[in-house]
């Protein structure tokens, strides 16, 4: 028998919302997960982005929450934790779409948004709350929210939360939850540490796996080009000019590297935007909006900011710099070849990155095809070196001063708070990681290079 959303047991209001979006056939993870989640089972889901996991957990949850019960003031009935603002925003929009014909309300709390508005939203009570851990704990500490009435907890992109050092925040949040709850745990990869974490939070879960662990999309054609580090900008410029591209994501390791790539492309007549943790929320939304609309079809991103970028029509992914964590390569190229389309992933590998390439090939269990560098690379590299790219836009240079005073701080530095404040463990209002909780080594705090999400 053909599986449809009607046969999965979803209620009529949810089916109406799906009909508006022309969704008729559930994806594999939806078909496997929804019936058990409607029964209240816990779930451990191993799924990469683009597999439909948001609908897999949101549809049955909306169905279960749609009864007569209303949330109390300063409480939420369902909490979805996500590692980045973009992913949180995307999940919340999906929840609003699916709950269109129900009385449920949806709210988001994450860094870069108004704390006052967050408090107003929570004061009325929220059915579905989508949050990043930092801002959530901010509001809990201020007494704006209690988790004592929670019915459903969702941890999305759990592996990325671990990479960002959110483990201590997660432990603190889970300690506040009622023991009787439904917990849904999703991760693109399932290393031992993630499985151990899931074992602590889940009770007799069903396990749904829709792709082998740490494998790449079958419809992505992968290439690697070997070059010197100083030739990468020229290689990117030549490739973009010679290739028919619908939308392209370019990944760098650092925030400053992303801005530098954008400025160098602009100097060569190629429009691009950057998205990373140093950008303000309006800047990030504008860059993502122009990318989604195709107005600026090249987006340069760091790994953390790219989580939650779910844009159809990404034809190419460029690894300007290879990630030093092989799993990140899987996440990067998973941004293309969605919805049955084909995609191309091209990596630029310098001599210093050959070890990273070997780690990636070991993880994905295949050799990446070598693409020779284009003719004229050395001449193009010399031309670009002679260029004087425009300085960083005034908006970027002044960005820190344009933030509210309570959000102004040096990148990676401590919050500027008066003596007598909440001390070194205060959580910053921009959703950053709590000082002293990012993972300790020899008494020092280890920070992610892009931890301000």
Residue pairs with C-beta under 8 A, 6 or more apart in sequence:
1 7
3 25
3 26
3 31
4 24
4 25
4 26
5 14
5 15
5 18
5 23
5 24
5 25
5 26
5 59
6 15
8 26
8 30
8 31
8 34
8 35
8 38
9 34
9 35
9 38
10 18
10 34
10 38
10 59
10 60
10 63
11 63
11 66
13 66
13 101
13 102
14 59
14 62
14 63
14 66
14 98
14 101
14 102
16 100
16 101
17 97
17 98
17 99
17 100
17 101
18 24
18 59
18 98
20 97
20 100
21 97
23 55
26 34
26 52
26 55
27 51
27 52
27 55
27 56
27 210
28 51
28 210
29 45
29 47
29 51
29 52
29 53
29 56
29 208
29 210
30 52
30 55
30 56
30 59
32 208
32 210
33 43
33 45
33 56
33 57
33 60
33 206
33 208
34 56
34 59
34 60
36 43
36 206
37 43
37 56
37 57
37 60
37 61
37 64
37 182
37 184
38 60
38 63
38 64
40 64
40 182
41 182
41 204
41 205
41 206
42 182
42 183
42 184
42 185
42 202
42 203
42 204
42 205
42 206
43 57
43 183
43 184
43 185
43 202
43 205
43 206
43 207
43 208
44 185
44 198
44 202
44 205
44 206
44 207
44 208
45 53
45 56
45 57
45 184
45 185
45 186
45 187
45 207
45 208
45 209
45 210
46 186
46 187
46 188
46 189
46 190
46 207
46 208
46 209
46 210
46 211
46 213
47 53
47 56
47 186
47 188
47 208
47 209
47 210
47 211
48 188
48 211
48 217
48 330
48 331
48 334
49 157
49 188
49 307
49 310
49 331
49 334
49 335
50 217
50 310
50 334
50 335
50 338
50 339
51 210
51 211
53 156
53 186
54 90
54 91
54 94
54 156
55 94
55 98
56 208
57 80
57 154
57 156
57 184
57 186
58 91
58 94
58 95
58 98
58 128
59 98
61 78
61 128
61 152
61 154
61 184
62 95
62 98
62 99
62 102
62 104
62 128
64 151
64 152
64 182
65 77
65 78
65 102
65 104
65 127
65 128
65 151
65 152
66 99
66 102
66 103
66 104
69 77
70 103
70 125
71 77
71 125
71 126
71 127
71 149
72 125
72 149
73 123
73 124
73 125
74 122
74 123
74 125
74 143
74 144
74 145
74 146
75 125
75 126
75 145
75 146
75 147
75 148
75 149
75 150
76 107
76 122
76 125
76 126
76 127
76 128
76 129
76 145
76 147
76 149
76 150
77 126
77 127
77 128
77 149
77 150
77 151
77 152
78 127
78 128
78 129
78 150
78 151
78 152
78 153
78 154
79 129
79 131
79 136
79 147
79 150
79 152
79 153
79 154
80 88
80 91
80 95
80 128
80 129
80 130
80 131
80 154
80 156
81 131
81 132
81 133
81 136
81 153
81 154
81 155
81 156
81 161
81 170
81 173
82 88
82 91
82 130
82 131
82 132
82 156
82 157
82 307
82 308
83 132
83 156
83 157
83 160
83 161
83 164
83 166
83 304
83 307
83 453
84 132
84 160
84 304
84 305
84 307
84 308
84 453
85 110
85 111
85 112
85 132
85 281
85 284
85 308
85 431
85 453
86 275
86 284
86 288
86 305
86 306
86 307
86 308
86 309
87 156
87 157
87 307
87 308
88 108
88 110
88 130
88 131
88 132
88 308
89 108
89 110
89 130
89 308
90 308
90 310
91 130
91 156
91 308
92 106
92 107
92 108
92 128
92 130
95 106
95 128
95 130
96 106
99 106
99 127
99 128
104 127
104 128
105 124
105 126
105 127
105 128
106 126
106 127
106 128
106 129
106 130
107 118
107 121
107 122
107 126
107 128
107 129
107 130
108 129
108 130
108 131
109 118
109 121
109 122
109 129
109 130
109 131
109 132
109 135
109 136
109 139
110 131
110 132
110 134
110 135
110 431
110 453
111 132
111 134
111 135
111 281
111 428
111 429
111 430
111 431
111 432
111 452
111 453
112 280
112 281
112 284
112 430
112 431
113 135
113 281
115 138
115 139
115 429
118 135
118 139
118 144
119 139
119 142
119 144
122 129
122 139
122 144
122 145
123 144
129 145
132 431
132 453
133 161
133 166
133 169
133 170
133 173
133 431
134 169
134 427
134 428
134 430
134 431
134 432
134 433
134 434
134 453
135 429
135 430
135 431
136 145
136 173
137 169
137 172
137 173
137 427
137 434
138 427
138 428
138 429
138 431
139 145
140 146
140 147
140 176
141 422
141 427
146 176
147 173
147 176
147 177
147 178
148 176
148 178
149 178
150 177
150 178
150 181
151 181
151 182
152 181
152 182
152 183
152 184
153 174
153 177
153 181
153 182
153 183
153 184
153 201
154 183
154 184
154 185
154 186
155 161
155 170
155 183
155 184
155 185
155 186
155 201
156 186
157 186
157 187
157 188
157 307
158 185
158 186
158 187
158 194
158 197
158 198
159 187
159 188
159 189
159 190
159 191
159 194
159 327
160 188
160 304
160 307
160 331
161 167
161 170
162 193
162 194
162 197
163 325
163 448
164 304
164 433
164 438
164 448
164 451
164 453
165 433
165 437
165 438
165 439
165 446
165 447
165 448
165 451
166 433
167 197
167 439
168 434
168 437
168 438
169 433
169 434
169 437
170 197
174 201
183 201
183 202
183 203
183 205
185 198
185 201
185 202
185 205
187 194
187 198
188 327
188 330
188 331
188 334
189 213
189 214
189 327
189 330
190 213
191 327
198 205
214 326
214 327
214 330
214 363
214 364
215 330
215 364
215 365
216 222
216 329
216 330
216 333
216 334
216 345
216 364
217 333
217 334
217 336
217 337
217 343
218 337
219 337
219 340
219 341
219 342
219 343
220 317
220 333
220 334
220 336
220 337
220 342
220 343
220 344
220 345
221 342
221 343
221 344
221 345
221 369
222 333
222 344
222 345
222 346
222 347
222 368
222 369
223 344
223 345
223 346
223 347
223 368
223 369
223 370
223 371
224 346
224 347
224 348
224 349
224 357
224 368
224 369
224 370
224 371
225 235
225 346
225 347
225 348
225 349
225 370
225 371
225 372
225 373
226 349
226 350
226 351
226 370
226 373
227 235
227 348
227 349
227 350
227 373
227 377
228 350
228 351
229 350
229 352
230 381
230 385
231 373
231 377
231 378
231 381
232 320
232 321
232 348
232 350
233 261
233 264
233 381
233 384
234 377
234 380
234 381
234 383
234 384
235 348
235 373
235 374
235 377
236 250
236 261
236 265
236 318
236 320
236 348
237 264
237 265
237 268
237 270
237 380
237 384
238 374
238 376
238 377
238 380
239 318
239 346
239 374
240 248
240 265
240 270
240 298
241 270
242 374
243 316
245 297
245 298
245 315
245 316
246 294
246 297
246 313
246 314
246 315
246 316
247 291
247 294
247 297
247 298
247 299
247 311
247 313
247 314
247 315
247 316
248 297
248 298
248 299
248 314
248 315
248 316
248 317
248 318
249 299
249 300
249 301
249 306
249 309
249 314
249 316
249 317
249 318
249 332
249 335
249 336
250 258
250 261
250 272
250 298
250 299
250 300
250 301
250 317
250 318
250 320
251 300
251 301
251 302
251 303
251 306
251 317
251 318
251 319
251 320
251 321
251 323
251 332
252 258
252 261
252 300
252 301
252 302
252 320
252 321
253 302
253 303
253 321
253 323
253 324
253 449
254 302
254 449
254 450
255 276
255 277
255 278
255 302
255 449
255 450
257 320
257 321
258 274
258 275
258 276
258 300
258 301
258 302
259 274
259 276
259 392
259 396
261 272
261 274
261 300
261 320
262 272
262 273
262 274
262 300
263 389
263 390
263 391
263 392
264 384
264 387
264 389
265 271
265 272
265 298
265 300
266 272
266 389
266 390
267 384
267 387
267 388
267 389
267 390
268 384
268 387
270 298
271 296
271 298
272 296
272 298
272 299
272 300
273 286
273 287
273 290
273 291
273 296
273 298
273 299
273 300
274 287
274 299
274 300
274 301
275 284
275 287
275 288
275 299
275 300
275 301
275 302
275 305
275 306
275 309
276 301
276 302
276 304
276 305
276 450
277 302
277 304
277 305
277 450
277 451
277 452
277 453
278 396
278 399
278 411
278 452
279 287
279 305
279 396
279 399
280 399
280 402
280 403
283 395
283 399
284 305
287 296
287 299
288 299
288 309
288 311
290 296
291 297
291 298
291 299
291 309
291 311
292 311
294 313
299 309
300 320
301 309
302 449
302 450
303 323
303 328
303 331
303 332
303 450
304 448
304 450
304 451
304 453
305 450
305 453
306 331
306 332
306 335
307 331
309 335
311 335
312 338
312 339
313 341
314 335
314 336
314 338
314 343
315 336
315 341
315 343
315 344
316 336
316 343
316 344
316 345
316 346
317 332
317 333
317 335
317 336
317 343
317 344
317 345
317 346
318 345
318 346
318 347
318 348
319 329
319 332
319 333
319 345
319 346
319 347
319 348
320 348
321 348
321 353
322 329
322 347
322 348
322 349
322 353
322 356
322 357
322 360
323 329
323 332
323 356
323 360
324 356
326 356
326 359
326 360
326 362
326 363
326 364
327 363
329 347
329 360
329 363
329 364
330 363
330 364
332 345
333 343
333 345
336 343
336 344
336 345
337 343
346 371
347 357
347 368
349 356
349 357
357 368
360 368
361 367
361 368
391 397
395 402
400 408
401 408
403 430
406 429
407 428
407 429
407 430
408 416
409 415
409 416
409 428
411 452
412 447
412 451
414 424
414 435
415 426
415 428
415 435
417 426
424 435
424 436
425 434
425 435
425 436
425 437
426 434
426 435
427 434
428 452
430 452
431 452
431 453
432 451
432 452
432 453
433 447
433 448
433 451
435 445
436 445
438 445
438 446
438 447
438 448
438 451
439 445
439 446
440 446
